[in-house]
């Protein structure tokens, strides 16, 4: 079959087809069949990605490049995930502050979904399948339709928007867009789907692990259960609103993210038998400023919010 050059409008059409299938087929499947419907959703979008690849005349290895990963780039990928996660937590807590009831409803729904089935099955359906199927759609098909765009940063931004829209919930848009941008950057830099798939898996696996550890801890320890009940009562009394100081503390943690992103990116580009300077000699101080400036801003704003939050709470309880 003759190969047709991929263009950005192909990605738009394919994304519209994916979302149409999602609302017409996948939403009813998930409503009627629950987690089985979620599995059906992932398989359907994977099949659509494979069919699109064949219709356009591309070998699978072209749009879905899979190569043997190396240890240091794997560590770099996990570092980029963790740094992105720190930033994401700040956005999520701000949304919790602004929309407490809606965020709590969203969080409770996701938590119940994760713990409604056995741990290993939850890992397979929520972490493994999206890391394969959703990556085939986004870092496989859609990102390759954007290759005619020469500005890498613009491709990363567009891919973040695609990924945010894909998750359909306005409150999930910004956190998933940040993750989608990071995933796309890794794909552009490595041309190896193993790395973004690993990132996606870790990102989905971490909250599953936390939920089950919390569940096991509360079920085996009555004191933990009492503490959780007290915490829920306090949340009810405060209207589920996240304290300003909490946002500030997480912002202080997120001050480490710029360095983590840079170090992760450095390890991501490691090639066996080749060495390179950690800081480019020609742009050494410019690079230091690019890392330090956002870190200083995050640290400064975080400290301000923490102090403001503590003072506000002290006056509140006087």
C-alpha positions as CSV (number, residue, x, y, z in Angstrom):
1,X,0.0,0.0,0.0
2,X,1.3,3.5,-0.9
3,X,2.4,5.5,2.1
4,X,0.6,8.9,2.5
5,X,2.6,11.7,4.1
6,X,1.1,12.5,7.5
7,X,0.1,16.1,8.2
8,X,-1.3,17.8,11.3
9,X,-4.9,17.7,9.9
10,X,-4.7,13.9,9.8
11,X,-4.1,14.1,13.6
12,X,-7.1,16.3,14.1
13,X,-9.4,14.0,12.0
14,X,-8.0,10.9,13.9
15,X,-8.5,12.6,17.3
16,X,-12.1,13.5,16.3
17,X,-12.7,9.9,15.3
18,X,-11.3,8.7,18.6
19,X,-13.4,11.0,20.7
20,X,-16.5,10.2,18.7
21,X,-16.0,6.5,19.3
22,X,-15.4,7.3,23.0
23,X,-18.7,9.2,23.5
24,X,-20.8,6.9,21.3
25,X,-19.4,3.5,22.3
26,X,-16.9,3.7,25.2
27,X,-19.0,5.8,27.6
28,X,-22.0,3.4,27.3
29,X,-19.6,0.4,27.7
30,X,-18.2,1.8,30.9
31,X,-21.6,2.6,32.3
32,X,-23.0,-0.9,31.7
33,X,-19.9,-3.0,32.2
34,X,-17.7,-0.9,34.6
35,X,-14.1,-2.0,34.5
36,X,-14.7,-4.4,31.7
37,X,-16.0,-1.5,29.7
38,X,-12.7,0.4,30.6
39,X,-10.7,-2.5,29.2
40,X,-12.9,-2.4,26.1
41,X,-12.2,1.3,25.7
42,X,-8.5,0.8,25.7
43,X,-8.6,-2.1,23.2
44,X,-10.9,-0.1,20.9
45,X,-8.6,2.9,20.7
46,X,-5.6,0.6,20.2
47,X,-7.4,-1.1,17.3
48,X,-8.3,2.3,15.8
49,X,-4.6,3.4,16.0
50,X,-3.5,0.2,14.2
51,X,-6.2,0.5,11.5
52,X,-5.2,4.1,10.9
53,X,-1.6,3.1,10.5
54,X,-2.5,0.5,7.9
55,X,-4.9,2.7,6.0
56,X,-2.2,5.4,5.7
57,X,0.3,2.8,4.5
58,X,2.8,2.9,7.3
59,X,4.6,-0.1,8.8
60,X,3.8,-0.5,12.5
61,X,7.5,0.0,13.4
62,X,7.4,3.5,11.8
63,X,4.6,5.0,14.0
64,X,5.2,2.7,17.0
65,X,9.1,2.5,17.3
66,X,10.1,0.1,20.1
67,X,13.8,-0.3,20.9
68,X,15.7,-1.9,23.8
69,X,15.8,0.7,26.6
70,X,19.0,1.7,28.5
71,X,19.4,2.0,32.2
72,X,20.3,5.7,32.5
73,X,17.5,6.9,30.1
74,X,15.1,4.8,32.1
75,X,16.2,6.6,35.3
76,X,15.9,9.9,33.4
77,X,12.4,9.1,32.4
78,X,11.4,8.3,36.0
79,X,13.0,11.6,37.2
80,X,11.1,13.6,34.6
81,X,7.9,11.8,35.7
82,X,8.6,12.6,39.4
83,X,9.4,16.3,38.6
84,X,6.3,16.6,36.5
85,X,4.3,15.0,39.3
86,X,5.5,17.6,41.8
87,X,4.3,20.4,39.5
88,X,1.0,18.6,38.9
89,X,0.3,18.3,42.6
90,X,0.5,22.1,42.9
91,X,-2.1,22.5,40.1
92,X,-4.3,19.8,41.6
93,X,-4.2,21.4,45.1
94,X,-5.0,24.8,43.7
95,X,-8.0,23.2,41.9
96,X,-9.0,21.6,45.2
97,X,-8.9,25.0,46.8
98,X,-11.1,26.6,44.1
99,X,-13.5,23.7,43.4
100,X,-13.4,21.5,46.6
101,X,-16.7,19.6,46.1
102,X,-16.1,18.8,42.4
103,X,-12.5,17.7,43.0
104,X,-13.5,15.6,45.9
105,X,-16.2,13.9,43.8
106,X,-13.7,13.3,41.0
107,X,-11.1,12.0,43.4
108,X,-13.5,9.7,45.2
109,X,-14.8,8.3,42.0
110,X,-11.3,7.5,40.8
111,X,-10.3,6.0,44.2
112,X,-13.4,3.8,44.2
113,X,-12.6,2.6,40.7
114,X,-9.1,1.7,41.6
115,X,-10.0,-0.3,44.7
116,X,-13.2,-2.0,43.3
117,X,-11.2,-4.9,41.9
118,X,-8.1,-6.9,43.0
119,X,-4.8,-5.1,43.1
120,X,-3.1,-6.9,40.2
121,X,-6.2,-6.5,37.9
122,X,-6.4,-2.8,38.8
123,X,-2.7,-2.4,37.8
124,X,-3.3,-4.2,34.5
125,X,-6.4,-2.2,33.6
126,X,-5.5,1.2,34.9
127,X,-1.7,1.3,34.5
128,X,-0.6,-1.3,31.9
129,X,-3.3,-1.0,29.3
130,X,-3.3,2.8,29.1
131,X,0.5,2.7,28.9
132,X,0.2,0.7,25.7
133,X,-3.1,1.7,24.2
134,X,-3.2,5.4,24.9
135,X,0.4,5.8,24.0
136,X,-0.3,4.1,20.6
137,X,-2.9,6.8,20.0
138,X,-0.9,9.8,21.3
139,X,2.8,9.1,21.1
140,X,2.2,6.7,18.2
141,X,-0.2,8.1,15.7
142,X,-1.0,11.7,16.7
143,X,2.6,12.9,17.4
144,X,3.8,11.7,14.0
145,X,1.1,13.8,12.3
146,X,2.8,16.8,13.9
147,X,6.3,16.1,12.6
148,X,5.9,18.6,9.7
149,X,5.9,21.3,12.5
150,X,9.6,22.2,13.0
151,X,9.3,23.8,16.4
152,X,9.6,21.1,19.0
153,X,8.2,23.2,21.8
154,X,5.0,23.8,19.7
155,X,4.6,20.0,19.1
156,X,4.9,19.4,22.9
157,X,2.3,22.1,23.7
158,X,-0.1,20.8,21.1
159,X,0.3,17.2,22.3
160,X,-0.3,18.4,25.9
161,X,-3.6,19.9,24.7
162,X,-4.6,16.7,22.9
163,X,-3.9,14.7,26.0
164,X,-5.8,17.0,28.2
165,X,-8.8,17.0,26.0
166,X,-8.7,13.3,25.7
167,X,-9.5,12.9,29.4
168,X,-12.7,14.9,28.8
169,X,-13.1,16.3,32.3
170,X,-12.3,20.1,32.6
171,X,-10.8,19.6,36.1
172,X,-8.4,16.9,34.7
173,X,-7.4,19.0,31.7
174,X,-4.4,20.9,33.2
175,X,-2.8,18.0,35.1
176,X,-3.2,15.6,32.2
177,X,-2.0,18.3,29.7
178,X,1.2,18.7,31.8
179,X,1.8,15.0,31.7
180,X,1.0,14.7,28.0
181,X,3.5,17.4,27.3
182,X,6.2,15.6,29.3
183,X,5.4,12.3,27.6
184,X,5.6,13.9,24.2
185,X,8.9,15.5,24.9
186,X,10.4,12.2,25.9
187,X,9.0,10.6,22.7
188,X,10.5,13.4,20.5
189,X,13.9,13.1,22.2
190,X,14.2,9.3,22.1
191,X,12.0,8.1,19.3
192,X,11.4,5.0,21.4
193,X,7.9,4.3,22.8
194,X,9.3,2.3,25.6
195,X,10.2,5.4,27.6
196,X,6.9,7.3,27.4
197,X,5.0,4.0,28.0
198,X,7.2,3.5,31.2
199,X,6.4,7.1,32.2
200,X,2.6,6.5,31.7
201,X,2.7,3.2,33.6
202,X,4.5,4.7,36.6
203,X,2.2,7.7,36.6
204,X,-0.9,5.5,36.7
205,X,0.6,2.8,39.0
206,X,1.6,5.2,41.8
207,X,-1.9,6.4,42.8
208,X,-3.1,2.7,42.6
209,X,-0.3,1.7,45.0
210,X,-1.1,4.6,47.4
211,X,-4.8,3.8,47.4
212,X,-4.2,0.1,48.2
213,X,-1.6,0.8,50.9
214,X,-4.1,3.2,52.5
215,X,-6.8,0.6,52.2
216,X,-4.7,-2.2,53.7
217,X,-3.4,0.1,56.4
218,X,-6.9,1.2,57.6
219,X,-8.3,-2.3,57.4
220,X,-5.5,-3.9,59.5
221,X,-5.0,-1.0,61.9
222,X,-8.0,0.4,63.9
223,X,-6.0,3.5,64.9
224,X,-5.4,4.3,61.2
225,X,-9.1,3.9,60.5
226,X,-9.9,6.2,63.4
227,X,-7.4,8.8,62.1
228,X,-8.9,8.6,58.6
229,X,-12.4,9.1,60.1
230,X,-11.2,12.2,62.0
231,X,-9.5,13.5,58.9
232,X,-12.8,13.1,56.9
233,X,-14.7,14.9,59.7
234,X,-12.2,17.8,59.6
235,X,-12.5,18.0,55.8
236,X,-16.3,18.1,56.2
237,X,-16.0,21.0,58.7
238,X,-13.7,23.0,56.4
239,X,-15.8,22.4,53.3
240,X,-13.2,20.1,51.8
241,X,-11.1,23.2,51.1
242,X,-7.3,22.7,51.0
243,X,-5.5,25.0,53.4
244,X,-3.4,27.7,51.7
245,X,-0.4,26.5,53.7
246,X,-0.7,23.1,52.1
247,X,-0.4,24.6,48.7
248,X,2.6,26.5,49.8
249,X,4.3,23.5,51.2
250,X,3.8,21.5,48.0
251,X,5.1,24.5,46.0
252,X,8.3,24.4,48.1
253,X,8.6,20.7,47.2
254,X,8.0,21.6,43.5
255,X,11.0,24.0,43.6
256,X,13.1,20.9,43.1
257,X,11.3,20.1,39.8
258,X,13.3,22.3,37.4
259,X,16.5,20.6,38.5
260,X,14.9,17.2,38.4
261,X,13.6,17.9,34.8
262,X,17.1,19.0,33.7
263,X,18.8,16.0,35.3
264,X,16.2,13.7,33.9
265,X,16.7,15.2,30.4
266,X,20.5,14.8,30.8
267,X,20.1,11.1,31.6
268,X,17.6,10.7,28.9
269,X,20.2,11.7,26.3
270,X,22.9,9.4,27.6
271,X,24.4,7.2,24.9
272,X,26.6,4.3,25.7
273,X,30.3,5.1,25.1
274,X,29.7,8.8,24.8
275,X,30.1,11.5,27.4
276,X,29.0,15.1,27.5
277,X,29.2,18.0,29.9
278,X,26.4,18.3,32.4
279,X,26.2,22.0,31.7
280,X,27.0,23.1,28.1
281,X,30.2,25.2,28.1
282,X,28.9,27.8,25.7
283,X,25.7,28.4,27.6
284,X,26.7,27.5,31.1
285,X,25.3,30.4,33.1
286,X,22.2,30.8,30.8
287,X,21.4,27.1,31.7
288,X,22.0,27.7,35.4
289,X,19.6,30.6,35.3
290,X,16.9,28.6,33.4
291,X,17.1,26.0,36.2
292,X,17.5,28.4,39.2
293,X,15.0,31.1,38.3
294,X,11.8,29.0,38.3
295,X,13.1,27.2,41.4
296,X,13.5,30.5,43.2
297,X,10.1,31.6,42.1
298,X,8.4,28.4,43.3
299,X,10.3,28.5,46.6
300,X,9.5,32.1,47.2
301,X,5.8,31.8,46.4
302,X,5.6,28.6,48.4
303,X,7.2,30.2,51.5
304,X,4.8,33.2,51.2
305,X,1.7,31.0,50.9
306,X,2.9,28.8,53.8
307,X,3.3,31.8,56.1
308,X,0.1,33.4,54.9
309,X,-1.8,30.1,55.4
310,X,-0.4,29.7,59.0
311,X,-1.3,33.3,59.9
312,X,-4.8,32.9,58.4
313,X,-5.4,29.8,60.4
314,X,-4.2,31.3,63.6
315,X,-6.6,34.3,63.3
316,X,-9.4,31.9,62.3
317,X,-9.2,29.9,65.6
318,X,-8.6,32.9,67.9
